Amino acid sequence: MSVRLGIERLLDGPDRKLIEGKRVGLVCNPASIDSGIVHVSDRLLAAGHRLTALFGPQHGFRSDLQENMIESPHAHDAKRRVPVHSLYSETREPTADMLKEVDVLVIDLQDVGTRIYTYIYTMANCLHAASRHGVRVVVCDRPNPINGNDIEGATLDPAYESFVGQFAIPMRHGLTIGEAARLFNEHFGLNATLDVVPLEGWKRSMFFDETGLPWVLPSPNIPTLDTAVVYPGAVLFEGTLLSEGRGTTRPFELIGAPWIDGERFAEAMNARGIPGAYFRPVFFEPTFHKQAQRLCGGCQIHVTDRRVFPSMRTAVEMLDEFKREAPSEKLWRDPPYEYEHVKPPIDILYGSDQLRRGIDAGASPASIMKGWKSDEAAFRKLREKFLLY
């Protein structure tokens, strides 16, 4: 039996009263589908609801913009005959004008369980705007694809807040998007009128391929569940001059640079004894993005046991090894990055300057990760009252 999605409960169950007779705005993208792979905007219209506006997150309503940090234009959807407002544009929060024909804002986005993934902040910005403009918000829950139990990483230092980290939570948070909405709205004081339509049949231990639901890539560079599993740590490589595999068919699994010997690097990584992982030597040429058209040496991260694989630890160990392999090469990418023009990208991704300073000083991975356990334990306690499952 498949997990039943929040959007299906909203359309087919008693929760439909939340939108009956209302002008509905919908925050969605191509992964916003039902269990029959029908887009939820079409389901809304087919059910006779009044859809008055569409809102797209980063990469656009159609996820047609491959690169990150490329703003999406506003548009008009010819099929559904409604405006499409970009929330990754000159504004990342719905304006009063965008909301003037909306009574209820329905958010149905597939998150990937990682603090820096911007969809949860698009949602947070919608909650903030809705509170200011008197619009009700309905968040339709979807599974955390990498399970809802595991938490990993340091809590973000509020001094490093950005569009890839607005709240003090760990990198891998173990929340569904509906649970995140409850946490943000109540604990972090967004104060919108919020309803969360929960899942049916979802268990916290589930990975996405155990839900019975169809997978549609949530964004252009998260093509598979394998990508999502490595992503909480591998996304840190966006803050470096190394290729994180964008421009290949295995983004975030292939990591390397022109100055790295892949054979030596993979051998060194396998010697570190990271559970649930095998590092295969690779040589690859990204077709675009960093190191485009240059032969890079490095590794592919093969997850052999996702239940024990520590994505964040893996990234820290890899950064330490990249520094050891090429100490004279510049490692860190310069700003700007995701609307931050001063702080180094690696700092806003990690959530503080501790990782960058530690790697540069030759600190051991163990010392860099020393405070994670207490942060993880504190967040596990904090999130308890907001859990739905």
C-alpha positions in Angstrom: 0.0 0.0 0.0 1.4 3.4 -1.0 1.7 6.3 1.4 -1.2 8.8 0.8 0.0 12.3 0.2 -1.3 15.4 1.9 -2.5 16.9 -1.4 -4.6 13.8 -2.0 -6.2 14.2 1.4 -6.9 17.8 0.7 -8.6 17.0 -2.6 -10.3 13.8 -1.8 -10.9 13.8 2.0 -12.5 15.8 4.7 -9.7 18.4 4.5 -11.1 19.7 1.2 -13.3 22.1 3.3 -10.1 24.1 3.7 -10.2 25.2 0.1 -13.9 24.8 -0.9 -15.3 28.0 -2.4 -11.9 29.8 -1.9 -9.6 31.4 -4.4 -6.5 29.2 -4.3 -2.9 30.1 -4.9 -0.6 27.1 -5.3 3.2 26.9 -4.6 4.5 24.0 -6.6 6.8 22.7 -9.3 7.0 19.6 -11.5 7.5 17.3 -8.5 4.1 18.4 -7.1 2.3 15.3 -8.4 -0.2 12.9 -7.0 0.4 9.1 -6.7 -0.9 8.7 -10.3 1.7 11.2 -11.6 -0.9 13.9 -12.3 0.2 17.4 -11.5 -1.6 18.9 -8.5 -2.6 22.0 -10.3 -4.6 19.9 -12.8 -6.1 17.9 -10.0 -7.3 21.1 -8.3 -8.9 22.3 -11.5 -10.5 18.9 -12.3 -12.0 18.9 -8.8 -13.7 22.2 -9.5 -11.6 24.4 -7.3 -10.8 28.0 -8.2 -7.1 28.2 -9.0 -6.1 31.9 -9.2 -2.3 32.0 -9.1 0.7 29.7 -9.3 4.0 30.3 -7.5 7.3 28.8 -8.4 10.3 28.2 -6.0 14.0 28.2 -7.1 14.5 26.7 -10.6 11.0 27.9 -11.5 7.5 26.5 -11.6 8.6 24.2 -14.4 12.1 23.5 -13.0 13.4 24.5 -16.4 16.4 26.5 -15.1 19.3 24.0 -14.6 21.8 26.3 -12.9 21.4 27.4 -9.3 21.4 31.2 -8.6 19.6 31.9 -11.9 16.4 33.9 -11.1 13.1 32.8 -12.7 11.0 35.2 -14.7 7.3 35.8 -13.9 5.0 34.3 -16.5 1.5 33.4 -17.4 0.4 29.8 -17.7 -1.5 29.3 -20.9 -3.1 26.0 -20.0 -4.4 27.0 -16.6 -4.9 30.6 -17.5 -3.4 32.0 -14.3 -0.3 34.1 -13.5 2.9 32.4 -12.5 4.7 34.3 -9.8 8.4 33.6 -9.3 9.6 33.4 -5.7 13.2 33.2 -6.9 13.3 36.6 -8.5 13.5 40.3 -7.4 11.4 39.0 -4.5 11.6 35.7 -2.6 8.4 36.5 -0.7 4.9 36.8 -2.2 3.9 40.5 -2.4 0.6 42.0 -1.6 -0.1 42.3 -5.3 0.6 38.6 -5.9 -1.8 37.6 -3.1 -4.6 40.0 -3.9 -6.6 37.3 -5.7 -5.7 34.5 -3.1 -7.8 33.5 -0.1 -5.8 30.3 0.7 -2.2 29.6 -0.3 -1.6 25.9 -0.8 2.1 24.8 -0.6 2.9 21.4 -2.1 6.7 21.0 -2.5 8.9 18.0 -2.3 11.7 18.8 0.1 14.9 16.7 0.4 15.5 16.8 4.2 18.5 19.2 4.1 18.8 22.6 5.8 20.1 24.4 2.8 17.5 23.3 0.3 15.6 26.5 -0.4 12.1 25.2 -0.8 11.6 25.2 3.0 12.6 28.9 3.0 10.2 29.7 0.2 7.6 28.1 2.4 8.8 30.1 5.4 8.6 33.3 3.3 5.1 32.5 2.2 4.1 32.0 5.9 5.6 35.4 6.7 3.8 37.1 3.9 0.6 35.3 4.6 0.7 36.5 8.2 1.1 40.1 7.1 -1.5 40.0 4.4 -4.2 37.9 6.1 -4.0 34.9 3.9 -4.5 31.3 5.2 -1.8 28.8 4.4 -2.3 25.1 3.8 0.9 23.0 3.6 0.3 19.5 2.1 2.8 17.2 3.6 5.2 15.0 1.6 7.7 12.4 2.8 11.2 13.3 3.9 12.9 11.2 1.2 16.0 10.3 3.3 13.8 9.3 6.4 12.6 11.2 9.4 14.7 9.7 12.1 18.3 10.7 11.3 19.7 14.1 12.3 23.2 15.1 11.4 25.4 18.2 11.6 25.9 21.4 13.6 23.1 23.8 14.2 23.3 26.9 12.1 24.8 29.9 13.9 22.2 32.8 13.5 25.1 35.1 12.5 25.2 33.1 9.2 21.5 33.2 8.3 20.9 33.4 4.6 18.4 32.1 1.9 20.1 28.7 2.3 19.7 28.7 6.1 17.2 31.0 7.7 16.8 29.1 11.0 18.9 27.5 13.6 18.5 23.8 12.7 21.1 21.1 11.8 22.0 20.3 8.2 20.0 17.0 8.2 16.9 17.8 10.1 14.7 14.7 9.8 11.5 16.7 9.3 8.8 16.5 6.7 8.0 19.8 5.1 4.8 19.9 7.0 6.6 19.4 10.3 9.1 22.1 9.3 6.2 24.4 8.6 4.9 23.9 12.2 8.4 24.4 13.6 9.0 27.6 11.7 5.6 29.1 12.2 5.4 28.5 16.0 9.0 28.2 17.3 10.5 30.8 15.0 7.5 33.1 15.2 6.2 33.4 11.7 2.6 33.4 13.1 0.6 32.6 10.0 -2.8 31.0 10.1 -1.5 27.5 9.2 -3.1 24.1 8.5 -0.9 21.1 7.7 -2.6 18.2 5.9 -0.6 15.2 7.0 0.4 12.0 5.2 -1.2 8.7 5.7 0.8 5.5 6.1 4.2 7.2 6.3 6.7 6.0 8.9 9.7 7.9 10.0 12.1 5.1 9.1 11.0 5.2 5.4 13.3 6.2 2.6 11.4 7.4 -0.5 11.6 4.1 -2.4 9.7 2.5 0.5 6.7 4.7 0.2 5.2 3.3 -3.1 5.1 6.8 -4.5 6.5 7.8 -7.9 9.8 9.8 -7.8 10.0 13.0 -9.8 13.3 14.9 -9.4 12.6 17.8 -6.9 15.0 20.0 -8.7 17.3 19.6 -11.8 20.4 18.4 -9.9 18.6 16.0 -7.6 17.8 13.4 -10.2 17.5 10.3 -8.0 17.1 9.2 -4.4 20.8 8.2 -4.4 21.5 11.9 -5.0 19.3 12.9 -2.1 21.0 10.5 0.3 24.5 12.0 -0.3 23.2 15.6 -0.6 23.3 16.8 3.0 27.1 16.6 3.0 27.9 16.8 -0.6 26.1 20.1 -1.0 29.0 21.6 1.0 31.2 21.2 -2.2 29.1 24.0 -3.7 31.2 26.3 -1.4 34.4 25.1 -2.9 36.3 25.3 -6.3 35.9 21.5 -6.6 33.3 20.2 -9.0 30.3 18.7 -7.1 29.4 16.8 -10.3 27.0 19.5 -11.7 27.3 19.0 -15.5 27.5 15.2 -15.1 24.8 12.6 -14.8 25.7 12.0 -11.2 25.6 15.4 -9.4 26.7 15.4 -5.8 27.9 11.8 -6.1 30.9 12.6 -8.4 33.3 15.0 -6.6 36.7 16.1 -8.0 39.0 18.6 -9.5 41.7 18.9 -12.3 44.5 18.8 -9.7 43.4 15.5 -8.0 44.6 12.0 -8.7 41.4 10.0 -8.5 43.1 6.7 -7.8 45.1 8.0 -4.9 42.2 10.1 -3.5 39.7 7.2 -3.5 42.2 4.9 -1.9 42.8 7.4 0.9 39.1 7.9 1.4 38.4 4.1 1.7 41.2 3.9 4.3 39.2 6.3 6.5 36.7 3.6 7.3 33.5 5.6 6.8 30.5 3.3 7.4 28.1 2.6 4.6 30.3 4.1 1.9 32.7 3.0 -0.8 34.7 5.5 -2.8 35.4 4.5 -6.4 38.1 6.4 -8.3 36.8 8.4 -11.2 37.9 10.9 -13.9 35.2 13.1 -15.4 34.6 16.2 -17.4 31.6 18.4 -16.3 29.8 19.8 -19.3 28.9 23.0 -17.5 29.4 24.8 -14.1 32.6 24.6 -12.2 35.6 23.0 -14.0 33.5 22.7 -17.2 35.3 20.9 -20.0 38.3 20.1 -17.8 39.3 16.6 -16.8 38.7 16.1 -13.0 40.0 13.4 -10.8 38.2 12.4 -7.7 35.7 9.8 -6.6 32.1 8.6 -6.8 30.4 8.2 -3.5 28.7 4.8 -3.5 26.4 4.3 -0.5 26.5 0.7 0.4 24.3 1.0 3.5 22.2 4.1 3.7 21.0 3.3 7.2 24.5 4.0 8.6 26.0 6.3 6.0 27.0 9.7 7.5 26.7 12.2 4.7 28.0 15.2 6.7 31.0 13.3 8.1 31.8 12.0 4.7 32.0 15.6 3.3 34.2 16.8 6.2 36.6 13.8 5.7 36.6 14.4 1.9 37.4 18.1 2.4 40.2 17.2 4.8 41.6 14.8 2.2 41.3 17.2 -0.7 43.3 19.7 1.4 46.0 17.1 2.1 46.2 16.1 -1.5 46.7 19.6 -2.8 47.5 22.0 0.0 48.7 24.8 -2.3 45.5 24.8 -4.4 42.8 27.3 -3.5 39.9 25.4 -2.0 37.1 27.8 -1.1 34.8 29.6 -3.6 34.4 33.4 -3.3 31.1 35.2 -2.8 28.5 36.1 -4.0 26.4 33.0 -3.4 22.6 32.8 -3.0 22.1 36.5 -2.3 25.0 36.7 0.2 27.8 39.0 -1.0 30.2 39.1 1.9 30.5 35.8 3.8 32.2 32.9 2.1 29.8 30.5 0.5 31.2 27.6 2.5 30.3 29.4 5.7 26.7 30.0 4.9 26.3 26.4 3.7 27.9 24.9 6.8 26.2 27.5 9.0 29.3 29.0 10.6 33.0 29.5 9.8 34.1 26.5 11.9 34.4 24.1 9.1 36.5 26.4 6.8 38.7 27.5 9.7 39.2 24.0 10.9 40.2 22.6 7.4 42.5 25.5 6.8 44.2 25.0 10.2 44.7 21.3 9.6 42.3 20.3 12.4 41.2 16.7 12.4 37.7 15.8 11.1 36.9 14.5 14.6 37.7 17.9 16.2 35.6 19.7 13.6 32.6 17.4 14.3 33.1 17.5 18.1 30.0 19.7 18.8 27.6 17.9 16.5 26.3 15.4 19.0 25.1 18.0 21.5 23.5 20.1 18.7 21.8 17.0 17.3 20.5 16.0 20.7 19.2 19.5 21.4 17.4 19.7 18.1 15.9 16.2 18.6 14.3 17.4 21.8 13.2 20.8 20.3 11.4 19.2 17.3 9.4 16.7 19.4 6.3 18.9 19.8 6.1 19.6 16.1 6.3 16.0 14.8 3.2 14.6 13.1 4.3 10.9 12.9 
